[in-house]
Amino acid sequence: MAKKAISKNARREGAQELLSKWGGKIRMKSVFENGKMRHVAICEKSGNTARRPSELMD
């Protein structure tokens, strides 16, 4: 899959479906902890998390 620059907000809204290397969909989630907002990528199939979706891809 070619890497295409899309914003974190566009990924979070579901504008584009991304697939992980385990075959599950990657969803972006915003988490508020320690007084800061963090965006996290989560694989629905395996439950693995990463800071960026590209880390879960390949």
N, C-alpha and C positions, 0 to 999 in steps of 0.2 A: 504494500500500500504506500503510495507516495505521500510524503509529509506535506501537509498544506497548512499554512499559518492561519489558524482561527483563534479567536479570543477565548479566554476561560469562560466568560459569560455565555458565549455561543455554544460551547460544549456543555455547559451546565443546563442550558435550556433544551438541549436535545436536537440542535439544528443538524447534527451529523452523527451517525452511529459509528462508533469505533469498536473494533474487535480486538480482544487480547490474544496473547499467544496460547492461552488455554481454551480458547473458543467461546468465551463469554463476552457479553457486551460490557464496555467500559462506561461507567457513569461518573460524572463529576458531582461532588458534594461539597458544600460549604460548611465548615465546622468552626464554631466560635469557642475558643478556649484560651485561658490565661489573658483575657482582654484583647485577643487578636482574632481576626477572621482569616482562616486558612482554607484553601481549596485543595481537595483531595480527590484523586482518581481511584475508583474501586471497580474491580472485576466482579461482576455479578455471579459468575460460575464458581470461581475459586475463593473469592473473598479477599484476595490480595489487594493491598493499598500501595499507592505511590504518590509522589508529589505531582508528577506529570503523566498524562496518558501514554506518552511515547515510551516511558520506562516499562509499561506493561505490555507493549506491543511486540517487540522483537529484539 
